[in-house]
Amino acid sequence: MTNAKATETKARLATCWLDGCSGCHMSLLDIDERLIMLEDKIEIVYGPLVDAKHFPESVDVAIVEGSVSTEEDLHKIKLIRKHSKVLVALGDCAITGNIPAMRTVFPLSDVLHRAYEENSTINRQPPTKEVPKLLERVLPLHEVVKVDCFLPGCPPSAENIFFVISELLEGRIPDMSTIARFGA
């Protein structure tokens, strides 16, 4: 079998990091040598670990960490959902908004004033170029798009991430209710 044909049988996996700390991707890397076990079953086609500039048109599993906090995040998650068969909300930020959503209790104008005017010594104004526009309210993924699997944790353990990927590769949506909880 040629490499091209071998790739055709692999599940196309994408990961994405929206508004969060990247701790969930660090846990994904903590799978360590088990990633090698998955090498024959998956092709990573998008994410911070590969050099893809645009989200591909056909993805089997998209694993997304972080909340939807900007107009750019909003556009990106809709694009990801459109081109993915299964979407996994990875971590508490993706599921509840978690820490990024704490700003939602304040008016956006107050948040911007505090961050860019009160706490700044130079150029005391909110950015208008190069920085995505903040949404008034931080949103968990499921408030914007359909989510197929929720993997809680801050961050989720490598064991739970490996379990979810393994189950999805077997064609099953994993039941996380007995093995994962928020913040753990």
C-alpha positions in Angstrom: 0.0 0.0 0.0 1.4 3.4 -0.9 1.6 6.3 1.6 -1.3 8.1 -0.3 -3.6 5.1 0.1 -2.6 4.6 3.8 -3.5 8.3 4.5 -6.9 7.7 3.0 -7.8 5.2 5.7 -6.7 7.5 8.5 -9.1 9.7 10.4 -8.5 13.3 9.8 -8.0 15.1 13.1 -7.8 18.8 13.8 -7.2 20.7 17.0 -7.9 24.4 17.7 -7.2 26.8 20.5 -9.6 29.7 21.0 -9.7 31.9 24.1 -8.0 30.0 26.8 -4.5 29.2 28.3 -3.5 26.3 26.0 -3.4 24.0 29.0 -5.7 21.5 27.2 -3.2 21.2 24.3 -0.4 20.7 26.8 -2.5 17.8 28.2 -2.9 16.5 24.7 0.9 16.4 24.4 1.0 14.6 27.7 -0.4 11.6 25.9 3.3 11.1 25.2 4.2 7.8 23.5 0.5 6.9 23.1 0.5 9.5 20.3 2.7 7.1 18.4 0.1 4.4 18.9 -2.4 6.6 17.2 -0.1 7.4 14.2 -1.5 4.6 12.1 -5.0 5.7 12.8 -5.0 9.5 12.5 -3.6 12.3 10.4 -3.3 15.6 12.2 -4.4 18.1 9.5 -4.8 21.3 11.5 -3.7 22.8 14.8 -0.8 24.4 16.6 1.3 21.3 16.1 1.2 21.5 12.3 1.8 24.2 9.7 -1.6 24.4 8.2 -2.7 28.0 7.5 -6.4 27.3 6.8 -8.9 24.9 8.3 -9.4 21.9 5.9 -12.7 21.2 4.2 -13.1 17.7 5.5 -12.2 16.8 9.1 -13.4 13.6 10.9 -12.7 14.9 14.4 -12.2 18.5 15.5 -11.0 19.0 19.1 -11.5 22.6 20.3 -10.3 24.2 23.5 -11.1 27.6 24.7 -14.2 29.9 24.7 -15.6 32.1 22.0 -14.5 35.6 23.0 -13.9 37.5 19.8 -15.4 37.9 16.4 -12.5 35.9 15.0 -13.3 33.0 17.4 -17.0 33.2 16.4 -16.0 32.9 12.7 -13.5 30.2 13.4 -15.8 27.9 15.4 -18.5 28.2 12.8 -16.0 27.2 10.1 -14.7 24.3 12.1 -18.2 23.0 12.7 -19.2 23.3 9.1 -16.2 21.2 8.0 -16.1 18.6 10.9 -18.0 15.4 11.3 -17.5 15.3 15.1 -16.7 18.3 17.3 -15.2 17.8 20.8 -15.4 20.6 23.4 -12.1 20.2 25.2 -11.9 21.6 28.7 -13.9 23.8 30.9 -13.4 27.0 28.9 -14.9 25.3 25.8 -17.8 23.9 27.8 -18.6 26.7 30.2 -16.5 29.8 29.3 -14.6 29.3 32.5 -11.9 31.9 33.3 -12.3 34.0 30.1 -16.0 34.3 30.8 -15.3 36.1 34.1 -15.1 39.4 32.2 -18.8 38.9 31.1 -20.1 40.2 34.4 -18.7 43.7 33.5 -19.7 45.9 30.6 -17.2 45.5 27.8 -16.4 49.2 27.8 -15.3 48.9 31.5 -13.1 45.9 30.7 -11.4 47.7 27.8 -11.0 50.9 29.9 -9.4 49.0 32.8 -7.1 47.0 30.6 -6.0 49.6 28.1 -6.4 52.9 29.9 -6.1 52.5 33.6 -3.4 49.9 33.5 -1.3 51.3 30.7 1.5 53.8 30.8 1.8 54.4 27.0 -0.7 54.5 24.2 -3.6 54.6 26.7 -6.5 53.4 24.4 -8.0 50.1 23.4 -6.4 48.7 20.2 -8.3 49.3 17.0 -6.0 47.4 14.6 -4.5 43.9 14.6 -6.5 42.7 17.6 -9.8 40.8 17.1 -12.9 42.7 18.3 -14.2 41.3 21.6 -17.7 40.0 21.9 -19.9 41.6 24.5 -20.3 38.2 26.1 -17.9 35.2 26.2 -19.6 32.1 25.0 -19.0 28.3 25.5 -18.9 26.4 22.2 -22.3 24.8 22.5 -24.0 28.2 22.5 -22.7 28.9 19.0 -22.5 25.4 17.3 -23.5 21.8 17.9 -21.0 20.0 20.0 -20.9 16.2 19.8 -18.7 15.4 22.8 -17.9 17.3 26.0 -14.6 16.6 27.8 -14.4 18.6 31.0 -11.4 19.4 33.1 -9.0 22.3 33.6 -7.2 20.9 31.9 -8.6 17.4 31.1 -6.1 14.6 31.9 -4.1 13.0 29.2 -5.8 9.7 30.0 -9.2 11.2 29.4 -8.1 12.9 26.1 -6.6 9.6 24.9 -9.8 7.8 25.9 -12.0 10.2 23.9 -9.8 10.0 20.8 -9.7 6.2 21.0 -13.4 5.9 21.4 -14.1 8.3 18.5 -11.7 6.3 16.3 -13.8 3.3 17.1 -16.9 5.2 16.0 -18.3 5.7 19.5 -19.2 9.0 21.2 -17.7 8.5 24.7 -19.8 8.9 27.8 -17.6 11.1 30.0 -20.1 11.4 32.9 -18.5 8.8 35.1 -14.8 9.6 34.4 -14.5 13.4 34.2 -15.7 16.4 36.0 -15.3 20.2 35.8 -12.0 21.5 37.1 -10.3 18.1 37.4 
